[in-house]
Amino acid sequence: MTAIAFLVIVVLGIATILFSRKHSQSARRREILETPFPVDWQTILERNVGLYRQLPAAIRKDLHRRTLSKSAARNQHVSSLRRG
């Protein structure tokens, strides 16, 4: 095998790994954002955060999205620590 052929194979392998990693992250992010906000969490917010009920619907939706995203990231971090 020539050096150029070897280099092409290595570059294609790296590109494939990077693409598949990016694709799986995007799919996971979409899955998280499509997850409905848990009713129990909303009840807790309504009961314990006075300003929550006064927030406009768009800001509540953004808060829900950000909360789900942070929760998923935290869960992923914790599970990686357990595996490690």
N, C-alpha and C positions, 0 to 999 in steps of 0.2 A: 504494500500500500504506500502510495506516495505521501509526502508531507502535506500536500495541498488537499488530497482526499481526506486524510485524517483530520485536518483543520476544519474542513467543511462538515464532516460528521460531528465533531465536537461542537461547533457553532450551532448546528441544527438541533442537537441534543439540548443545549442550554436554552435555546429559544423555545423549544417544546416545553421544558420544565417551567420557564417563566410564564408562558402563555397559560398553561394549565393551572398554575397557582393563582394567577390573576383572575382567570375565569371562575375558579371555585370560590374565591373571595367575593366576587361580584354576585354570584348565585346565592351565597350565604347572606350577603347584605340585603338582597331583594327579599329573601325569605323572612328575614328579621322585620323588614319594613312592612311586609304584608301580614304579619302576625297581629291579631287584634289585641288591644291593650286590655290586660286582665281586669275584670270588674272589681275584684277584691282590691287591687292596687288603686283603682279610681276611688273606691269607697274610703280607703285610708287617706288619700289626698284630700277628699272632700271633708273628712272628719278632722284632720290634723293640720291642714294648711288653709288658713283663713282666706287668703287671696285666691285660692284655686277656683272657687265658684265664680269669682268676678272676672276671670280671664276670658277673653274672646275665644270662640271656638277654634280659630286658626292657631292661636298660641297654645291652646290646650293640645291640639293635634301635634304640633311641633314638640311640645314637652313630652308627650307620649312616645313619639318616634325616638327622641333623644334618650329617653329613659330605657326603652327596649334595647337600643343600640349599646348603651353603656352596660346594661345588665348582661347582654350577650357577650360583650368583650370581657367583662369580669369573669363570667362563667368559663369562658374559653381559657383565660389566664390561669384560673384555679385548677382546671382539669389538666392543663399542661404541667403545672407544678406537681400534681399528684402522679403523673406519668413519669416525670423526670427523675 
